[in-house]
Amino acid sequence: MRRASNLDALRGFAILTMVLTGTIPFTGLPAWMYHAQLPPPTREFNPNLPGFTWVDLVFPLFLFCLGAAIPLALNRRLQKGTLTKTLTHVFERTFLLAFFAVFLFHIRPHIINPQLPDSARILGLIGFGVMFAVFVRLPSRWSAKRRYIFKAVSWLAALILLALLRYPDGGGFSLYRSDIIIIVLTNVYLSGALIWIFTRENHLIRLGVLGVLIGFRLAHTEPGWIQWLWDFRPLPWLYSLYYHQYLFVVIPGTIIGDYLVSWLKEVNESVQSEFFWSRRKQIFIVLIMFSVLLVNLIGLQARWLIFNNLATLGLLLSGWYLLRDDKSATEKFLKKLFQWACYWMILGLVFEPYEGGIKKDHPTMSYYLITTALSIFLLIGFTLIESLFRKPFWFKLLTGNGRNPMIAYVGIANFILPVLSLTGLEIIINQWTADPWLGFLRGLGYTIILSYLVYWLSEKKIYWKT
């Protein structure tokens, strides 16, 4: 069956841009190169500063991909097995994500020792190797006994490493040492998967869950049972109802995932052409999708709100006109996606003045809604690019990273930088790239090297799986 390579490409784009944001110079670049609420030159957090940059988009992009992948993965499991087995898989994956969040943070070199001596780099590399063994998907030709022994030894090595590590504060292992991004993913994966399983036949009920969540979000500041539930943390290192606000991105993602499942089935069964639209029309649609993104990145950050709203409306109307004629399964699929994107976009722009303007930190309603819409526009764009150019190499590079996002997420800090440091190359590279923009190119270079490495692993069918 055909794979959703358009979603893989979007996920790869999200994870690589996320990696890039962590490798650019800490300061010295324009404000639009950083989180809007962490502006240069001091990079001090200002929660009252409205704005939206490309850096603010990468996390919700990844959340959207997580949501869209839920129907693709769980639908197959429900067809092959029982509801009980599917729920067991969901809880197993939740546990593995939580473990990944905790273990990863413990073996980050800068967490082991912020001064980054060689010993911290070496421990980071060892941790990377242990993670590789724990999460790698083993060859199917291996016997069940061999796989069991390998995984048992890998988990034992991970537990021993966690028990032995010591940190500058004098402490050792703690559940509270965890990667917050993965912890958020753990929360919304569990809730998003459960919501999808029990509402998979009804989008209205799923959207109704968002209505209830809006109620919690608005009422949690008032004394009462809602505030109690909002603050209730039986596992404070892992769970917070606050994290579940990102369901405003994940749940729309599951709806798009449902359309992906139907589209892939129709495309596999259909004998007709995927497109009746002309090549010129497809190119114009791609340009509109990426123009909506560019306009909102510029308009919302510069606070040119009238320009932003009018330009966005004009682009949406243009897109609506171009997508109005839909004959093939793919054209109908893209039209449905575009209609949903328009809805979330308009709703997000209506919410934009609320809470002092769009912000990632602390996240506003407009942030959830607008980033959801932009994620769908990008998915449409990648779908058409795949068709227009027959998967150019850069597209394959993205899909390869999208199929292996866990390795991409840890590869810079726990593999590439330790290797460069231990070989002495990092000092030379840093000397040559002391200028902020050269520093950006350095980060871009690291990201490209990582992308090739992960792509190669994906081509060899070496995957990390939770």
C-alpha positions in Angstrom: 0.0 0.0 0.0 1.2 3.5 -0.8 2.8 5.4 2.1 1.7 8.9 3.0 5.1 10.4 1.9 3.5 13.9 1.9 3.0 13.6 5.6 6.5 12.1 6.0 8.0 15.1 4.2 6.1 17.5 6.4 7.3 15.7 9.5 10.8 15.7 8.2 10.6 19.4 7.5 9.3 20.0 11.0 12.0 17.9 12.7 14.9 19.4 10.7 13.7 23.0 11.2 13.3 22.1 14.9 16.9 20.9 14.9 18.1 24.0 13.1 16.5 26.3 15.7 18.7 24.7 18.3 21.9 25.1 16.4 21.8 28.8 15.3 23.7 31.4 17.4 22.1 32.4 20.7 22.1 36.1 19.7 23.2 38.4 17.0 20.6 37.6 14.4 17.3 39.5 13.6 14.3 39.0 15.9 12.5 36.9 13.3 15.2 34.3 13.6 14.2 33.5 17.2 11.1 32.8 19.2 9.0 36.0 19.2 8.8 36.2 23.0 12.6 35.7 23.3 13.9 38.7 21.2 17.5 39.8 20.8 19.8 41.2 22.0 19.2 40.0 25.6 16.9 37.0 24.7 14.9 37.7 27.9 11.5 36.1 28.0 8.7 38.7 27.5 5.3 37.0 27.7 3.5 40.3 26.8 5.3 40.7 23.4 3.0 39.5 20.5 4.4 38.0 17.4 5.0 34.9 15.4 8.2 33.6 13.7 9.2 30.5 11.7 10.8 29.3 14.9 7.4 29.4 16.6 5.9 27.2 13.9 8.1 24.1 14.1 6.7 22.5 17.2 3.0 22.7 16.3 4.0 21.4 12.8 5.4 18.3 14.5 2.3 18.0 16.8 0.0 18.2 13.7 2.0 15.4 12.0 1.7 13.4 15.2 -2.1 13.8 15.1 -2.4 13.1 11.4 -0.4 9.9 11.9 -2.7 8.5 14.6 -5.5 7.3 12.2 -2.9 5.9 9.7 -1.2 3.8 12.4 -4.2 2.8 14.6 -6.6 2.1 11.7 -4.4 -0.7 10.5 -4.1 -2.1 14.0 -7.9 -2.1 14.4 -8.3 -3.9 11.1 -5.8 -6.5 12.0 -6.5 -6.9 15.7 -9.0 -6.1 18.5 -9.7 -2.9 20.3 -8.0 -4.3 23.4 -4.8 -4.9 21.5 -4.9 -1.5 19.9 -5.4 0.2 23.3 -2.5 -1.9 24.7 -0.3 -0.6 21.9 -1.3 3.0 22.7 -0.3 2.6 26.3 2.9 0.8 25.4 3.9 3.7 23.1 3.0 6.2 25.7 5.3 4.5 28.2 8.2 4.4 25.6 7.7 8.1 24.8 7.8 9.0 28.5 11.0 6.8 28.9 12.5 8.5 25.9 11.8 11.9 27.4 13.5 11.0 30.7 16.4 9.0 29.4 17.2 11.5 26.6 17.5 14.4 29.1 19.7 12.5 31.4 22.3 11.7 28.7 22.4 15.2 27.1 26.1 16.3 27.4 25.2 19.8 28.5 23.0 18.4 31.3 25.7 15.9 32.4 28.1 18.9 32.7 27.3 22.4 31.3 31.1 23.0 30.9 31.0 20.2 28.3 34.3 18.4 29.1 35.3 15.4 27.0 33.8 13.0 29.6 30.4 14.6 29.2 30.7 14.2 25.4 31.7 10.6 25.7 28.8 9.8 28.1 26.5 11.5 25.6 27.8 9.2 22.8 27.4 6.2 25.1 23.9 7.2 25.8 23.2 7.6 22.1 24.4 4.1 21.5 22.2 2.7 24.3 19.2 4.6 22.9 19.9 3.1 19.5 19.8 -0.4 21.0 16.7 0.2 23.0 14.6 1.9 20.3 15.9 0.4 17.0 13.5 -1.9 15.1 15.2 -5.3 14.9 15.4 -7.3 11.7 12.5 -9.6 11.1 14.9 -12.4 10.2 16.1 -12.5 13.8 14.5 -15.2 15.9 12.1 -14.2 18.7 14.6 -15.4 21.3 17.5 -13.4 19.8 15.4 -10.2 19.7 14.2 -10.7 23.3 17.8 -11.1 24.6 19.0 -8.1 22.6 16.3 -5.8 24.0 16.7 -7.2 27.5 20.4 -6.4 27.5 19.7 -2.9 26.0 17.2 -2.0 28.7 19.5 -3.3 31.4 22.3 -1.1 30.0 20.0 1.9 30.0 19.0 1.4 33.6 22.6 0.9 34.7 23.6 4.1 32.9 20.8 6.1 34.6 21.8 4.7 38.0 25.5 5.6 37.6 25.2 9.1 36.1 25.8 12.1 38.4 25.1 15.8 37.8 26.5 19.2 38.8 23.9 19.5 41.5 25.1 16.4 43.2 22.0 14.4 42.3 21.5 11.4 40.1 18.5 9.9 38.4 15.3 11.9 38.7 12.0 11.6 36.9 11.9 15.3 36.9 14.9 15.5 34.6 13.0 15.2 31.3 12.7 16.7 27.9 9.6 19.0 28.0 8.9 18.7 24.3 8.7 14.9 24.4 6.7 15.1 27.7 4.1 17.2 25.9 4.1 14.8 23.0 3.5 11.9 25.4 0.5 13.6 26.9 -1.2 14.6 23.7 -0.4 11.3 22.0 -2.2 9.4 24.7 -5.2 11.7 24.8 -5.3 12.2 21.1 -5.1 8.5 20.3 -7.8 7.6 22.8 -10.1 10.4 21.6 -9.6 9.2 18.0 -10.3 5.6 18.9 -13.6 6.4 20.5 -14.7 9.1 18.0 -13.3 7.7 14.8 -16.7 7.5 13.2 -17.8 11.0 14.1 -15.9 14.2 13.5 -18.5 16.3 15.2 -18.0 14.5 18.6 -14.2 15.0 18.2 -14.6 18.7 17.5 -17.0 18.8 20.5 -14.1 17.7 22.7 -12.3 20.9 21.6 -15.3 22.8 22.7 -15.1 21.3 26.2 -11.3 22.0 26.3 -12.0 25.7 25.4 -14.4 25.7 28.4 -11.6 24.3 30.7 -9.1 26.8 29.3 -11.4 29.8 30.0 -12.8 28.7 33.4 -9.7 27.3 35.0 -8.8 30.6 36.7 -12.0 30.6 38.6 -12.3 28.7 42.0 -14.1 25.4 41.7 -13.9 21.9 40.3 -12.6 22.9 36.9 -9.6 24.7 38.6 -9.0 21.6 40.7 -8.9 19.4 37.6 -6.7 21.8 35.8 -4.2 21.8 38.7 -4.6 18.1 39.5 -1.2 16.3 38.8 -1.1 12.8 40.2 2.2 12.3 38.3 3.6 15.8 38.2 6.7 14.8 36.3 4.6 13.4 33.5 1.0 14.7 33.4 -0.5 18.1 33.2 -3.9 19.1 31.8 -2.2 22.3 30.7 -0.2 20.3 28.1 -3.5 19.1 26.6 -4.2 22.5 25.2 -2.0 21.3 22.3 -4.9 19.0 21.3 -6.1 22.1 19.5 -3.4 21.1 17.0 -3.5 17.3 17.4 -7.2 16.8 17.1 -7.5 18.7 13.8 -4.5 16.7 12.7 -6.4 13.4 13.4 -9.3 14.7 11.2 -6.8 15.3 8.4 -5.4 11.9 9.1 -8.8 10.4 8.5 -8.9 12.0 5.1 -5.4 10.7 4.4 -6.5 7.1 5.2 -9.5 7.4 2.8 -7.4 9.1 0.1 -4.6 6.5 0.2 -7.2 3.7 -0.1 -8.9 5.4 -3.1 -5.6 6.1 -4.8 -4.5 2.5 -4.4 -7.8 1.2 -5.8 -8.3 3.8 -8.6 -7.1 3.4 -12.2 -7.6 7.0 -13.1 -5.0 9.8 -13.1 -4.3 11.5 -9.8 -4.7 14.9 -11.4 -6.9 16.5 -14.0 -5.6 19.9 -13.1 -3.0 21.3 -15.4 0.6 21.6 -14.3 0.3 25.4 -14.3 -2.7 25.2 -12.0 -0.9 22.9 -9.6 2.1 25.3 -9.5 -0.2 28.2 -8.7 -1.8 26.3 -5.9 1.6 25.5 -4.4 2.6 29.1 -4.6 -0.6 30.1 -2.8 -0.1 27.6 0.0 3.4 28.8 0.7 2.4 32.5 0.2 -0.2 32.2 3.0 2.7 31.0 5.2 5.0 33.8 4.2 2.4 36.5 4.6 1.5 35.4 8.1 5.1 35.0 9.2 5.7 38.6 8.1 2.4 40.2 8.9 1.9 38.7 12.4 5.5 39.3 13.5 5.6 42.9 12.1 2.1 43.5 13.5 0.8 44.6 10.1 -2.6 43.1 11.0 -4.8 44.8 8.4 -2.3 43.9 5.6 -2.0 40.4 7.0 -5.8 39.7 7.2 -6.6 41.2 3.7 -3.7 39.5 2.0 -4.6 36.2 3.6 -8.2 36.6 2.6 -7.2 37.3 -1.0 -5.0 34.2 -1.1 -7.7 32.0 0.4 -10.2 33.2 -2.2 -7.7 32.6 -4.9 -7.1 29.1 -3.6 -10.8 28.5 -3.4 -11.2 29.4 -7.0 -8.4 27.2 -8.2 -9.5 24.2 -6.2 -13.2 24.4 -7.1 -13.1 21.8 -9.9 -12.2 18.5 -8.4 -12.5 15.3 -10.4 -9.9 12.8 -9.2 -9.6 11.3 -5.7 -6.4 13.4 -5.0 -8.1 16.7 -6.2 -11.1 16.0 -3.9 -8.7 15.2 -1.0 -6.8 18.4 -1.5 -10.0 20.4 -1.7 -11.2 19.0 1.6 -7.9 19.8 3.2 -8.0 23.3 1.9 -11.5 23.9 3.3 -10.5 22.8 6.7 -7.4 24.9 6.5 -9.5 28.0 5.6 -11.7 27.3 8.6 -8.9 27.1 11.1 -7.1 30.1 9.5 -10.1 32.4 9.6 -11.0 31.3 13.1 -7.4 31.9 14.2 -7.3 35.4 12.7 -10.6 36.2 14.5 -9.0 35.1 17.8 -5.8 36.9 17.1 -6.6 40.1 19.1 -7.6 38.0 22.1 -5.0 37.5 24.8 -2.9 40.4 23.5 -2.1 39.0 20.1 -0.6 35.7 18.9 2.1 34.2 21.1 3.8 30.9 21.5 4.7 31.5 25.1 2.3 31.5 26.8 0.4 29.9 23.9 -2.7 31.8 22.8 -5.8 30.4 21.1 -4.8 32.1 17.8 -1.4 30.4 18.0 -3.0 26.9 18.1 -5.5 27.7 15.3 -3.2 29.6 12.9 -0.4 27.0 13.2 -2.9 24.2 12.5 -4.1 26.0 9.3 -0.5 26.6 8.2 0.3 23.0 8.8 -2.5 21.9 6.5 -1.5 24.4 3.8 2.1 23.0 3.9 0.7 19.5 3.6 -1.2 20.5 0.5 1.9 22.1 -0.9 4.1 19.0 -0.3 1.4 16.7 -1.8 1.5 18.8 -5.0 5.3 19.1 -5.1 5.6 15.3 -4.9 3.4 15.0 -7.9 4.9 17.9 -9.9 8.5 16.9 -9.6 8.3 13.2 -9.0 10.0 13.2 -5.6 13.1 15.4 -6.1 16.0 14.4 -3.9 15.4 17.1 -1.3 11.9 15.8 -1.0 13.3 12.2 -0.4 15.6 13.7 2.2 12.7 15.1 4.0 10.7 11.9 3.9 13.7 9.9 5.1 13.9 12.1 8.1 10.2 12.1 8.6 10.2 8.3 8.9 13.0 8.5 11.5 12.3 11.6 13.6 13.6 10.3 16.9 17.1 9.9 15.5 16.9 13.3 13.9 15.8 14.8 17.2 18.8 13.6 19.2 21.4 13.3 16.5 23.0 16.8 16.8 23.5 17.0 20.6 24.3 13.3 21.2 26.2 12.3 18.1 27.4 15.0 15.7 28.6 17.6 18.2 30.4 15.1 20.5 32.2 13.6 17.5 33.3 17.0 16.2 34.4 18.1 19.7 36.4 14.9 20.5 38.1 15.1 17.1 39.0 18.8 17.7 37.0 19.9 14.6 34.4 21.9 16.6 36.9 24.5 17.8 38.2 25.1 14.2 34.6 25.3 12.9 33.6 27.8 15.6 36.6 30.0 14.9 35.7 30.1 11.2 32.0 30.9 11.9 32.2 33.5 14.8 30.0 35.9 12.9 26.3 35.4 13.7 25.3 34.8 10.0 28.2 32.4 9.5 27.0 30.8 12.7 23.6 30.3 11.1 25.3 28.7 8.2 27.2 26.5 10.6 23.9 25.4 12.2 22.5 24.8 8.7 25.5 22.7 7.8 25.1 20.6 10.9 21.4 20.1 10.1 22.2 19.1 6.5 24.8 16.5 7.7 22.3 15.1 10.1 19.6 14.9 7.4 21.9 12.9 5.2 22.8 10.5 8.1 19.2 9.9 9.0 18.2 9.6 5.3 20.9 6.9 4.9 19.6 5.0 8.0 16.0 5.2 6.6 17.2 3.9 3.2 18.8 1.0 5.1 15.5 0.4 6.9 17.1 1.2 10.3 14.4 2.9 12.3 13.9 4.0 15.9 10.4 3.1 17.0 8.4 3.8 20.1 
